[in-house]
Amino acid sequence: MKPIGVIVNPKANRGKGKQSGEEVFAELAKRGIAAINLSGPDAISALEKGQLAISEQDLSGIVAVGGDGTAQLAVNLCVPNQLPMGLIPAGSGNDQARELGVPRNSITAAVNHLVQHLESPRRVDVMRVKTNTREFWSLGSISAGFDALCAQRANGLRWPKGSNSYVAAMLLELPKFEPIEYHLDVDGEKRTLKAMLCGVANVKNFGGGMKISPESEITDGELEVFILHEVSRRRLLRIFPTVYEGKHLAFPEIEIFKARSVSIANDSFPMTCDGELIGPAPFSAELHPGALQVFA
């Protein structure tokens, strides 16, 4: 079997990614699977190292060891080069691993899942995302609004950490937040509306288990546009806990509909994609059905 390339994010899950990467290489070696370390000190270095390895030798695929940001890096190597991608979740969110059914609580179980599918990767949909500064591929979700403000605040908090940091950030941001005016172009139809947040999903979860788009499927050839329309602060606090079980759809302020291509603009609010802050709006997302192969 041709070797697989492995990208490890050592900073994933507050520095636990390095140990997870060591476990992955050890588990692969036990199974006699050749692996090439494509990791680098940062995402750009890893991307360059991966491109070089792909050009110099024949790889059977790329495996990302980390969170959703590391998975996005692997997607951007795999789609242009038509290589399958595998995930070993080692981040704090791991929403893409959730979507692919990869075990999230055991490195050994995740490697077993990977190995079982090395000979039979399947195809899933991905988004081509464009911003004012770059273009890239994404398996997950992208949004611009209150959620991104919370993510930005959470990144700066020393305490609490993990998923609790997002809840704390929301409580800090909410008192001063005002609804945002959004300008949408959905499959050629234009809309202007005021909302708390608006985004696009290819997977069910974002933010580490918030089931924002519970009807999303990565093989249905469609994206889901999700909108939380203008609500009072008290109402938002009532809706927010229900997102973790996907029960927010019962509230009339929630709107979700399907599309193939979407452009979203607002007054340059921050955007988050696959758990990473990626700069200010606007953005566009276009679905490419079956453009990514996955070992899952």
Backbone bond lengths (Angstrom), bond angles and torsions (degrees), N, CA, C in turn:
res aa  C-N    CA-C-N  psi(-1)  N-CA   C-N-CA  omega(-1)  CA-C   N-CA-C  phi
1 M - - - 1.464 - - 1.518 109.99 -
2 K 1.315 116.40 140.67 1.466 121.00 177.62 1.530 109.19 -66.23
3 P 1.337 117.80 149.06 1.471 119.79 -179.65 1.523 111.50 -66.50
4 I 1.332 115.31 156.51 1.457 120.20 173.49 1.525 109.00 -106.28
5 G 1.312 115.93 145.93 1.453 120.77 174.87 1.511 109.83 -89.17
6 V 1.328 117.67 138.47 1.468 122.51 -177.36 1.522 109.46 -123.57
7 I 1.321 115.95 125.69 1.464 122.27 176.40 1.519 108.56 -110.39
8 V 1.317 117.15 119.89 1.466 122.55 -179.74 1.522 109.01 -110.47
9 N 1.323 116.20 131.80 1.464 120.66 171.43 1.524 107.48 -97.49
10 P 1.343 118.40 101.93 1.466 120.27 -175.50 1.527 112.96 -66.75
11 K 1.335 117.02 -18.11 1.472 120.36 -178.16 1.520 112.73 -90.76
12 A 1.328 117.25 -3.56 1.466 120.40 -177.80 1.521 111.00 -60.76
13 N 1.336 115.63 144.53 1.464 122.59 176.67 1.524 111.37 52.92
14 R 1.331 113.92 51.19 1.476 122.35 176.11 1.532 112.07 57.60
15 G 1.339 116.13 43.66 1.457 120.95 172.82 1.512 115.64 92.47
16 K 1.336 117.00 1.63 1.461 119.29 -179.42 1.527 112.50 -84.63
17 G 1.336 116.26 -7.71 1.451 119.99 -177.62 1.516 113.90 -62.23
18 K 1.324 117.43 -34.14 1.465 120.95 -178.66 1.531 110.79 -61.29
19 Q 1.326 116.26 -46.26 1.459 119.83 178.76 1.524 111.26 -64.70
20 S 1.323 115.96 -39.00 1.469 119.81 178.24 1.518 110.54 -61.43
21 G 1.333 116.27 -41.11 1.461 120.23 178.50 1.513 112.18 -61.90
22 E 1.327 116.98 -41.86 1.459 120.68 178.59 1.530 110.78 -62.09
23 E 1.333 116.20 -39.31 1.466 120.54 178.26 1.529 110.87 -65.23
24 V 1.325 116.54 -39.59 1.463 120.11 -179.50 1.519 110.64 -63.21
25 F 1.333 118.08 -47.16 1.464 120.92 179.71 1.537 110.51 -61.87
26 A 1.335 116.51 -38.31 1.464 119.77 179.18 1.533 110.72 -66.30
27 E 1.331 117.15 -41.86 1.465 120.87 -179.96 1.529 111.43 -66.28
28 L 1.326 116.78 -39.88 1.462 120.06 178.28 1.525 111.01 -65.39
29 A 1.342 116.00 -40.54 1.466 120.18 179.22 1.530 110.81 -62.62
30 K 1.337 117.02 -38.94 1.465 120.50 178.25 1.519 111.57 -58.08
31 R 1.330 114.99 -32.90 1.460 120.38 -176.48 1.524 112.58 -93.69
32 G 1.334 116.17 5.72 1.453 120.61 177.53 1.512 114.10 71.14
33 I 1.334 117.19 25.68 1.466 121.80 -179.01 1.525 109.33 -99.87
34 A 1.321 116.42 119.18 1.460 121.10 -179.66 1.526 109.86 -70.28
35 A 1.332 115.67 134.36 1.463 120.82 -178.41 1.517 110.24 -135.58
36 I 1.321 115.96 138.77 1.465 122.36 178.81 1.526 108.46 -112.01
37 N 1.305 116.49 127.91 1.460 120.95 -178.35 1.534 109.76 -79.49
38 L 1.315 116.73 113.92 1.462 122.27 -179.48 1.533 111.90 -104.81
39 S 1.322 117.16 11.62 1.463 121.08 -176.62 1.515 111.50 -68.40
40 G 1.319 115.47 155.52 1.456 121.73 177.23 1.514 110.05 -143.00
41 P 1.321 118.15 174.12 1.471 121.00 -179.34 1.520 113.10 -67.30
42 D 1.338 117.36 -19.57 1.456 120.89 177.78 1.530 108.67 -151.24
43 A 1.339 116.09 175.10 1.464 121.03 -175.25 1.526 112.04 -62.96
44 I 1.317 117.39 -40.95 1.464 120.73 -178.66 1.529 110.61 -63.48
45 S 1.332 116.58 -43.26 1.464 120.52 179.12 1.524 111.22 -63.27
46 A 1.342 116.26 -41.46 1.458 120.01 179.36 1.525 110.77 -65.51
47 L 1.326 116.59 -39.40 1.464 120.31 178.69 1.528 110.42 -63.17
48 E 1.330 116.59 -44.71 1.465 120.74 179.41 1.525 111.19 -64.98
49 K 1.319 116.33 -41.55 1.464 120.63 179.40 1.524 110.48 -64.55
50 G 1.330 115.83 -39.34 1.455 120.46 177.99 1.517 112.40 -65.01
51 Q 1.337 116.43 -44.34 1.471 120.33 178.81 1.520 110.87 -61.32
52 L 1.335 116.55 -40.55 1.463 120.72 179.55 1.521 110.74 -64.17
53 A 1.340 116.45 -44.42 1.469 120.01 -179.66 1.528 111.03 -63.26
54 I 1.333 116.17 -39.63 1.464 120.16 -179.83 1.529 111.02 -65.40
55 S 1.330 116.13 -37.55 1.466 119.74 -178.73 1.522 112.32 -75.11
56 E 1.337 117.53 -25.87 1.460 121.02 -174.71 1.528 113.62 -93.73
57 Q 1.342 117.49 -23.72 1.463 118.22 -177.83 1.529 110.20 -150.53
58 D 1.315 113.96 166.61 1.455 121.40 -176.06 1.525 109.25 -90.17
59 L 1.335 117.98 112.98 1.456 122.59 178.75 1.523 109.83 -103.47
60 S 1.319 115.60 151.50 1.465 119.75 177.12 1.516 111.97 -89.04
61 G 1.321 117.34 -11.62 1.458 120.84 178.69 1.516 111.39 165.29
62 I 1.328 115.46 177.95 1.463 122.85 178.61 1.521 108.13 -122.59
63 V 1.324 117.02 134.06 1.463 122.09 178.26 1.524 109.09 -116.56
64 A 1.336 116.45 128.56 1.459 122.14 178.66 1.516 109.67 -100.18
65 V 1.331 116.23 126.63 1.467 122.27 176.31 1.524 107.04 -112.61
66 G 1.325 116.26 103.92 1.458 120.45 -176.17 1.515 109.45 162.33
67 G 1.331 115.51 -150.53 1.451 120.69 179.99 1.518 111.77 -101.40
68 D 1.333 115.58 -157.53 1.457 120.47 -176.08 1.523 112.49 -67.32
69 G 1.326 117.69 -31.08 1.460 120.23 176.83 1.516 112.15 -65.45
70 T 1.337 116.82 -40.23 1.461 121.42 177.11 1.521 110.32 -67.40
71 A 1.332 116.08 -37.52 1.468 120.03 176.38 1.521 110.30 -61.86
72 Q 1.328 116.90 -41.10 1.472 119.70 178.49 1.523 110.88 -61.35
73 L 1.324 117.15 -39.67 1.461 121.02 177.21 1.524 110.40 -59.27
74 A 1.328 116.65 -44.61 1.466 120.45 179.64 1.530 111.33 -65.77
75 V 1.323 116.84 -39.52 1.467 120.59 177.91 1.520 110.25 -57.62
76 N 1.339 116.76 -39.47 1.466 120.50 -177.25 1.516 113.25 -76.88
77 L 1.315 117.06 -10.84 1.459 120.91 168.36 1.527 110.83 -90.26
78 C 1.325 115.88 -38.66 1.463 120.05 -171.14 1.522 113.79 -77.87
79 V 1.328 118.09 -42.69 1.462 119.08 -175.44 1.534 111.73 -63.88
80 P 1.339 120.17 -51.12 1.469 118.84 -179.22 1.525 113.49 -63.64
81 N 1.347 116.77 -29.47 1.459 120.50 -176.79 1.531 113.05 -100.24
82 Q 1.340 116.35 5.21 1.466 122.38 178.29 1.528 112.09 52.17
83 L 1.340 114.83 48.88 1.458 121.53 175.81 1.528 109.41 -112.19
84 P 1.320 118.39 145.90 1.462 120.39 174.58 1.524 111.12 -70.55
85 M 1.331 115.47 153.97 1.459 121.85 179.63 1.521 110.38 -120.92
86 G 1.328 115.47 141.10 1.459 121.32 172.82 1.515 109.93 -120.38
87 L 1.344 116.85 154.07 1.464 121.81 178.71 1.519 110.53 -122.94
88 I 1.314 115.29 133.55 1.467 121.98 167.72 1.526 105.23 -119.34
89 P 1.335 118.62 102.36 1.458 120.48 -173.64 1.522 112.71 -66.57
90 A 1.335 115.19 126.05 1.460 120.76 178.93 1.524 110.30 -143.61
91 G 1.330 116.56 18.16 1.457 120.63 179.81 1.511 111.38 -101.79
92 S 1.333 115.70 -166.90 1.461 120.02 180.00 1.517 111.84 -95.97
93 G 1.363 117.40 -20.92 1.450 120.53 -178.36 1.516 112.95 -102.83
94 N 1.329 116.25 -59.59 1.479 123.47 175.90 1.530 113.56 56.81
95 D 1.325 116.64 39.14 1.465 119.98 -179.18 1.524 112.53 -68.05
96 Q 1.320 116.90 -33.43 1.461 118.89 -179.90 1.531 110.81 -71.58
97 A 1.328 117.08 -35.44 1.465 119.98 174.57 1.521 110.45 -63.71
98 R 1.331 117.13 -38.31 1.469 120.75 174.83 1.521 110.46 -56.25
99 E 1.333 115.24 -46.89 1.458 120.14 -176.58 1.521 111.68 -63.67
100 L 1.322 116.95 -35.24 1.467 121.38 -176.68 1.523 113.15 -89.29
101 G 1.328 117.08 -1.21 1.456 119.71 178.57 1.512 114.59 73.24
102 V 1.328 117.18 24.68 1.467 121.61 179.57 1.535 108.87 -83.03
103 P 1.324 119.16 131.39 1.472 120.71 177.27 1.527 110.90 -56.40
104 R 1.337 116.13 135.84 1.461 120.43 -173.02 1.534 113.90 -111.50
105 N 1.322 117.30 -3.38 1.464 119.33 -174.87 1.527 113.66 -113.37
106 S 1.334 116.10 4.82 1.459 119.17 -178.63 1.523 109.82 -152.14
107 I 1.338 116.08 122.91 1.460 120.20 176.72 1.524 110.47 -62.39
108 T 1.319 116.60 -41.64 1.465 120.41 -179.99 1.521 110.99 -60.85
109 A 1.335 116.90 -44.73 1.463 120.56 179.87 1.527 111.08 -65.72
110 A 1.333 116.78 -37.99 1.467 120.15 179.11 1.522 111.13 -67.11
111 V 1.331 117.22 -39.45 1.463 120.56 177.56 1.528 109.87 -67.02
112 N 1.331 117.33 -40.47 1.468 120.06 176.36 1.528 110.78 -58.54
113 H 1.319 116.15 -43.26 1.470 121.24 178.54 1.528 110.43 -60.66
114 L 1.325 115.79 -43.47 1.464 121.19 178.58 1.529 110.82 -60.64
115 V 1.324 115.93 -49.84 1.464 121.20 -176.21 1.531 110.89 -62.07
116 Q 1.318 116.61 -37.80 1.471 120.50 -179.64 1.529 112.33 -62.69
117 H 1.325 116.53 -23.07 1.458 119.75 -175.28 1.530 113.65 -112.37
118 L 1.339 117.59 8.41 1.466 119.93 -178.56 1.526 112.38 -61.27
119 E 1.324 116.86 -32.84 1.465 119.99 -177.84 1.525 112.74 -93.59
120 S 1.348 116.82 -2.31 1.469 118.38 -175.63 1.528 111.60 -143.78
121 P 1.342 117.56 60.75 1.465 118.85 177.30 1.523 111.13 -65.69
122 R 1.328 116.31 151.37 1.464 119.97 177.19 1.521 109.86 -116.25
123 R 1.319 115.52 160.86 1.461 120.42 -177.62 1.527 110.83 -96.94
124 V 1.334 115.59 138.34 1.457 121.82 177.47 1.533 108.80 -133.36
125 D 1.326 115.24 164.88 1.464 121.02 -178.93 1.525 111.27 -80.83
126 V 1.326 116.57 150.44 1.458 121.94 172.89 1.530 109.61 -137.46
127 M 1.337 115.19 159.71 1.460 121.52 177.45 1.523 110.66 -100.29
128 R 1.322 116.01 144.21 1.456 121.80 167.58 1.519 106.15 -101.20
129 V 1.327 116.42 113.31 1.457 122.23 -175.20 1.526 110.08 -103.63
130 K 1.330 115.76 136.14 1.467 121.32 176.33 1.524 109.22 -125.17
131 T 1.337 115.81 133.14 1.457 121.93 172.24 1.525 107.59 -121.55
132 N 1.310 116.30 -173.84 1.464 119.28 178.57 1.522 112.73 -71.37
133 T 1.323 117.19 -14.18 1.466 119.95 -174.72 1.524 114.60 -117.66
134 R 1.357 118.71 -19.36 1.460 118.30 -177.49 1.523 111.62 -162.90
135 E 1.343 114.93 169.73 1.451 123.12 173.24 1.522 108.44 -125.90
136 F 1.322 116.51 143.71 1.461 119.23 179.89 1.523 109.62 -160.59
137 W 1.337 114.81 168.25 1.459 122.37 178.31 1.519 109.85 -97.54
138 S 1.327 116.38 146.10 1.464 121.07 178.87 1.517 109.62 -142.58
139 L 1.329 115.99 138.32 1.459 121.57 174.50 1.521 111.34 -90.54
140 G 1.349 117.59 -22.20 1.448 121.02 -165.93 1.508 118.18 -99.54
141 S 1.345 116.70 -106.70 1.458 121.96 -174.96 1.517 109.67 -146.57
142 I 1.342 115.16 160.27 1.458 121.21 178.97 1.518 108.38 -146.21
143 S 1.318 116.61 139.34 1.462 120.17 179.84 1.518 109.98 -153.08
144 A 1.335 114.40 164.74 1.460 121.13 -179.47 1.521 108.55 -143.00
145 G 1.321 116.41 113.19 1.454 118.89 -179.69 1.509 111.78 160.22
146 F 1.333 115.69 -143.59 1.455 121.14 -174.58 1.519 112.36 -58.31
147 D 1.344 116.83 -39.88 1.463 119.98 -179.12 1.515 111.69 -63.06
148 A 1.344 116.66 -38.61 1.467 120.07 179.49 1.527 110.98 -70.33
149 L 1.338 117.23 -35.98 1.469 120.12 174.62 1.527 110.11 -61.11
150 C 1.344 115.75 -40.56 1.461 119.57 178.82 1.527 111.26 -65.97
151 A 1.338 116.54 -41.17 1.461 120.14 178.34 1.522 110.79 -62.88
152 Q 1.330 116.05 -40.37 1.461 121.06 178.82 1.521 110.68 -63.67
153 R 1.348 116.87 -43.12 1.465 120.47 177.76 1.526 111.05 -67.34
154 A 1.339 117.18 -41.16 1.464 121.19 -178.63 1.523 111.53 -61.02
155 N 1.334 116.81 -37.27 1.468 120.35 179.98 1.521 112.14 -62.66
156 G 1.323 116.53 -24.32 1.465 119.89 -178.85 1.514 114.45 -95.23
157 L 1.336 117.54 -1.24 1.464 120.59 -178.98 1.523 111.31 -83.98
158 R 1.307 116.18 135.14 1.458 119.95 174.52 1.525 111.61 -81.73
159 W 1.331 114.28 -26.76 1.466 121.15 179.99 1.510 108.65 -154.40
160 P 1.339 119.60 142.64 1.468 127.52 -6.57 1.524 111.53 -77.58
161 K 1.310 116.53 169.63 1.459 121.69 178.91 1.527 109.94 -108.25
162 G 1.334 115.39 173.32 1.460 120.76 178.80 1.516 111.66 71.65
163 S 1.341 115.70 -153.13 1.462 120.19 -176.71 1.520 112.16 -64.62
164 N 1.318 117.85 -25.60 1.466 120.83 178.81 1.522 112.26 -65.68
165 S 1.324 117.42 -24.59 1.464 120.16 179.97 1.522 110.63 -65.95
166 Y 1.342 116.90 -32.71 1.467 120.51 179.25 1.525 110.21 -67.93
167 V 1.339 117.08 -42.38 1.466 120.88 178.56 1.523 109.98 -62.95
168 A 1.330 116.58 -43.52 1.462 120.05 178.71 1.521 111.06 -62.58
169 A 1.335 116.52 -41.76 1.462 120.72 179.47 1.526 110.92 -64.30
170 M 1.321 117.16 -38.35 1.461 120.46 178.64 1.526 110.91 -61.70
171 L 1.320 117.14 -43.02 1.459 120.68 -179.76 1.529 111.53 -67.03
172 L 1.330 116.64 -28.69 1.466 120.46 177.84 1.528 111.78 -78.20
173 E 1.329 117.17 -36.17 1.469 121.39 -177.25 1.528 113.09 -81.07
174 L 1.318 116.44 -31.62 1.458 120.88 -171.11 1.525 115.03 -57.81
175 P 1.344 120.17 -42.75 1.466 119.40 -176.50 1.530 114.49 -58.37
176 K 1.317 118.54 -28.93 1.466 120.39 -176.59 1.532 113.20 -106.10
177 F 1.341 117.04 0.88 1.455 119.46 -174.65 1.523 112.05 -80.78
178 E 1.328 115.33 139.13 1.461 122.43 174.95 1.522 108.99 -121.83
179 P 1.348 117.91 147.11 1.468 120.41 178.95 1.529 112.17 -54.07
180 I 1.321 115.56 148.64 1.464 123.24 -175.07 1.527 109.61 -104.20
181 E 1.320 116.57 141.83 1.463 120.16 172.38 1.525 108.62 -86.42
182 Y 1.337 115.33 120.64 1.457 121.60 -179.72 1.527 110.21 -108.75
183 H 1.331 114.24 146.16 1.462 121.64 174.04 1.519 106.98 -120.09
184 L 1.337 116.74 115.96 1.460 122.49 -175.41 1.521 110.66 -113.13
185 D 1.331 114.11 144.16 1.461 121.81 167.94 1.525 105.82 -127.30
186 V 1.328 116.02 106.11 1.467 121.93 -174.45 1.519 108.94 -114.18
187 D 1.321 116.01 108.03 1.472 121.40 -178.39 1.527 111.29 50.64
188 G 1.337 115.33 39.57 1.463 120.52 176.61 1.515 115.10 91.72
189 E 1.335 118.27 -9.82 1.464 121.05 178.74 1.527 109.68 -98.76
190 K 1.339 116.22 129.82 1.465 121.51 -175.66 1.528 111.16 -98.98
191 R 1.341 114.77 141.10 1.462 121.71 176.71 1.521 109.20 -140.07
192 T 1.329 116.47 147.83 1.452 122.77 170.58 1.516 107.42 -125.29
193 L 1.331 116.67 131.65 1.465 120.15 -176.60 1.519 110.10 -153.75
194 K 1.332 115.36 162.80 1.456 121.36 173.29 1.518 108.63 -106.31
195 A 1.332 115.69 132.14 1.457 120.14 -175.93 1.514 110.42 -152.95
196 M 1.326 114.64 166.06 1.465 120.81 176.54 1.529 110.66 -81.30
197 L 1.329 114.98 -38.32 1.462 119.83 175.43 1.514 109.20 -156.27
198 C 1.317 114.37 158.49 1.463 121.31 -179.63 1.520 107.51 -153.61
199 G 1.314 116.57 134.53 1.452 119.15 -178.74 1.518 112.32 -161.12
200 V 1.319 114.39 -172.82 1.459 122.19 -175.62 1.524 108.48 -131.65
201 A 1.332 116.03 135.56 1.464 120.45 -177.56 1.518 111.35 -126.92
202 N 1.324 114.50 141.40 1.461 122.32 169.62 1.521 109.76 -112.48
203 V 1.339 116.09 -13.11 1.467 122.44 179.10 1.528 109.17 -126.59
204 K 1.313 116.60 167.78 1.465 120.56 -175.37 1.524 113.30 -73.99
205 N 1.342 115.96 -42.01 1.462 120.63 -169.68 1.522 113.40 -106.28
206 F 1.317 114.62 152.03 1.456 120.32 164.58 1.524 107.98 -148.36
207 G 1.335 116.20 166.99 1.460 119.83 178.45 1.509 114.39 67.44
208 G 1.340 117.98 25.12 1.455 120.59 176.84 1.506 113.81 79.21
209 G 1.329 117.18 44.14 1.456 119.87 173.73 1.510 115.67 111.50
210 M 1.334 118.23 3.60 1.461 120.17 173.98 1.524 108.33 -78.76
211 K 1.327 116.80 117.29 1.466 121.61 -173.95 1.529 108.84 -84.34
212 I 1.341 114.52 68.67 1.462 120.70 -172.98 1.523 112.41 -65.44
213 S 1.340 117.33 -33.32 1.473 121.59 -177.25 1.523 109.12 -131.94
214 P 1.340 116.61 73.75 1.474 120.38 -169.83 1.517 115.34 -63.60
215 E 1.321 118.38 -15.40 1.457 120.19 -179.53 1.528 113.30 -99.71
216 S 1.334 117.11 4.62 1.464 120.19 178.22 1.527 110.94 -68.01
217 E 1.326 115.88 142.34 1.465 122.60 175.08 1.527 107.54 -135.80
218 I 1.320 116.72 137.40 1.460 119.82 -176.21 1.523 112.89 -85.21
219 T 1.319 116.47 9.70 1.466 119.73 177.13 1.532 112.09 -129.74
220 D 1.345 118.44 13.92 1.468 119.81 -175.40 1.526 113.86 -95.48
221 G 1.344 117.93 -0.77 1.457 120.49 177.93 1.506 114.84 72.76
222 E 1.351 117.39 17.92 1.457 120.61 -179.69 1.521 111.13 -142.65
223 L 1.326 115.09 151.45 1.455 122.69 171.77 1.522 108.85 -96.45
224 E 1.320 116.55 164.24 1.453 121.66 172.06 1.529 108.88 -118.41
225 V 1.321 116.14 128.99 1.462 122.11 173.53 1.524 106.80 -94.57
226 F 1.337 116.91 125.29 1.461 119.38 179.92 1.533 110.03 -116.52
227 I 1.340 115.23 136.41 1.462 122.04 -176.57 1.525 109.06 -133.78
228 L 1.318 116.43 128.92 1.454 121.51 167.00 1.526 105.99 -104.28
229 H 1.316 116.17 103.71 1.452 121.15 -176.81 1.533 110.73 -67.22
230 E 1.316 115.05 170.88 1.461 122.04 -176.72 1.532 111.03 -55.72
231 V 1.331 116.40 125.39 1.466 122.42 178.65 1.526 108.97 -139.30
232 S 1.321 115.49 163.19 1.465 120.09 174.91 1.519 109.40 -73.08
233 R 1.305 116.66 162.14 1.464 120.60 178.68 1.529 110.47 -62.01
234 R 1.322 116.61 -40.54 1.463 119.94 179.56 1.534 110.11 -63.15
235 R 1.317 116.63 -41.12 1.461 120.88 179.84 1.527 111.11 -65.46
236 L 1.320 116.85 -39.81 1.462 120.45 179.05 1.525 110.66 -62.31
237 L 1.333 116.53 -40.89 1.464 120.22 179.04 1.534 111.05 -65.76
238 R 1.327 116.93 -26.01 1.458 119.76 176.20 1.530 111.06 -77.79
239 I 1.333 116.58 -37.18 1.465 120.75 -177.83 1.523 111.88 -74.45
240 F 1.319 116.88 -39.73 1.470 121.07 -169.61 1.530 114.24 -53.42
241 P 1.336 121.05 -48.24 1.480 118.85 -177.12 1.521 113.54 -62.17
242 T 1.342 117.77 -24.79 1.460 120.59 -176.80 1.522 112.50 -74.81
243 V 1.355 117.13 -14.34 1.464 120.89 -177.84 1.526 111.41 -65.08
244 Y 1.331 117.18 -29.77 1.455 120.01 -175.85 1.531 112.36 -66.93
245 E 1.331 117.90 -20.76 1.457 120.98 177.30 1.523 111.77 -113.90
246 G 1.323 117.32 6.86 1.450 120.83 179.89 1.517 113.80 73.08
247 K 1.329 118.01 16.41 1.460 121.40 -177.43 1.533 112.66 -87.07
248 H 1.320 117.01 -1.41 1.468 120.02 178.80 1.527 112.12 -66.41
249 L 1.332 117.77 -17.44 1.458 120.53 179.68 1.528 112.24 -62.74
250 A 1.328 117.33 -17.32 1.463 120.82 179.60 1.533 111.96 -74.50
251 F 1.333 117.47 -15.13 1.464 120.50 -178.52 1.531 109.79 -87.02
252 P 1.327 118.56 134.77 1.469 120.85 -177.71 1.522 113.86 -66.41
253 E 1.329 117.46 -17.81 1.471 120.15 179.61 1.526 112.44 -76.20
254 I 1.318 117.05 -10.95 1.466 121.71 179.37 1.525 109.15 -93.09
255 E 1.325 115.68 130.41 1.461 121.33 176.10 1.526 108.88 -129.53
256 I 1.319 116.85 127.65 1.462 122.21 176.74 1.522 108.03 -134.87
257 F 1.326 116.20 130.04 1.466 120.07 178.07 1.517 109.63 -146.35
258 K 1.317 116.25 163.52 1.457 122.18 -173.64 1.528 111.72 -93.02
259 A 1.342 115.68 152.80 1.464 121.94 179.58 1.517 108.90 -160.36
260 R 1.334 115.72 166.64 1.469 121.47 174.79 1.523 111.64 -105.87
261 S 1.345 116.69 -34.77 1.472 120.26 178.48 1.525 108.56 -141.17
262 V 1.338 115.54 139.40 1.458 121.34 -173.99 1.525 109.40 -141.51
263 S 1.330 116.57 137.42 1.465 122.24 169.82 1.521 107.54 -121.87
264 I 1.317 117.09 133.93 1.460 122.26 -178.54 1.518 109.21 -131.46
265 A 1.329 115.62 127.97 1.467 121.80 178.92 1.520 109.12 -129.65
266 N 1.318 115.68 147.58 1.462 122.38 170.28 1.524 107.25 -150.89
267 D 1.301 117.12 -164.88 1.468 120.18 -175.38 1.523 110.93 -82.01
268 S 1.348 115.82 57.80 1.473 123.09 173.57 1.526 113.62 58.81
269 F 1.329 116.83 36.36 1.461 119.15 174.56 1.528 109.83 -70.30
270 P 1.333 117.30 154.54 1.473 118.88 179.81 1.519 111.56 -64.74
271 M 1.323 115.61 153.12 1.457 122.55 178.80 1.524 109.39 -117.66
272 T 1.320 114.79 148.54 1.454 120.63 173.51 1.521 108.72 -125.98
273 C 1.322 116.67 136.63 1.466 121.78 179.48 1.524 108.57 -138.86
274 D 1.312 116.12 125.07 1.470 121.27 -179.80 1.528 111.48 52.84
275 G 1.333 115.40 40.62 1.455 120.48 176.54 1.509 115.62 80.29
276 E 1.344 118.16 2.51 1.454 121.82 -177.59 1.524 110.25 -117.92
277 L 1.326 116.97 138.95 1.460 121.19 172.52 1.517 108.49 -74.60
278 I 1.339 116.54 130.24 1.473 119.79 -172.45 1.525 113.40 -124.01
279 G 1.337 118.01 12.87 1.453 119.57 178.09 1.520 112.14 112.30
280 P 1.329 117.56 -171.99 1.462 121.49 -176.53 1.528 113.16 -87.80
281 A 1.351 115.49 152.69 1.465 121.44 173.36 1.528 108.75 -62.20
282 P 1.358 117.45 158.23 1.467 129.55 16.64 1.528 113.29 -91.21
283 F 1.358 114.33 173.45 1.455 120.86 172.52 1.516 109.21 -148.73
284 S 1.331 115.51 163.00 1.458 121.80 171.04 1.513 108.00 -133.19
285 A 1.342 115.61 151.24 1.458 121.41 179.45 1.520 108.88 -137.80
286 E 1.317 115.69 131.77 1.467 121.66 179.13 1.516 108.78 -127.61
287 L 1.322 116.63 130.84 1.455 120.21 -177.71 1.528 111.46 -80.95
288 H 1.336 115.55 138.59 1.465 123.04 173.66 1.531 107.39 -120.16
289 P 1.330 116.85 98.51 1.468 120.13 -176.11 1.523 113.18 -61.42
290 G 1.321 116.48 132.06 1.458 122.17 174.11 1.504 115.37 64.03
291 A 1.328 118.22 21.74 1.472 121.24 -174.69 1.532 113.36 -80.05
292 L 1.338 117.98 -11.80 1.456 121.24 -178.82 1.530 110.61 -123.13
293 Q 1.333 115.03 135.23 1.464 120.66 172.29 1.537 108.70 -97.22
294 V 1.329 116.75 139.09 1.456 119.82 -179.52 1.533 110.07 -130.76
295 F 1.348 114.98 144.63 1.460 121.25 173.41 1.533 106.77 -86.06
296 A 1.300 118.04 76.17 1.469 121.80 -176.65 1.511 108.69 -164.64
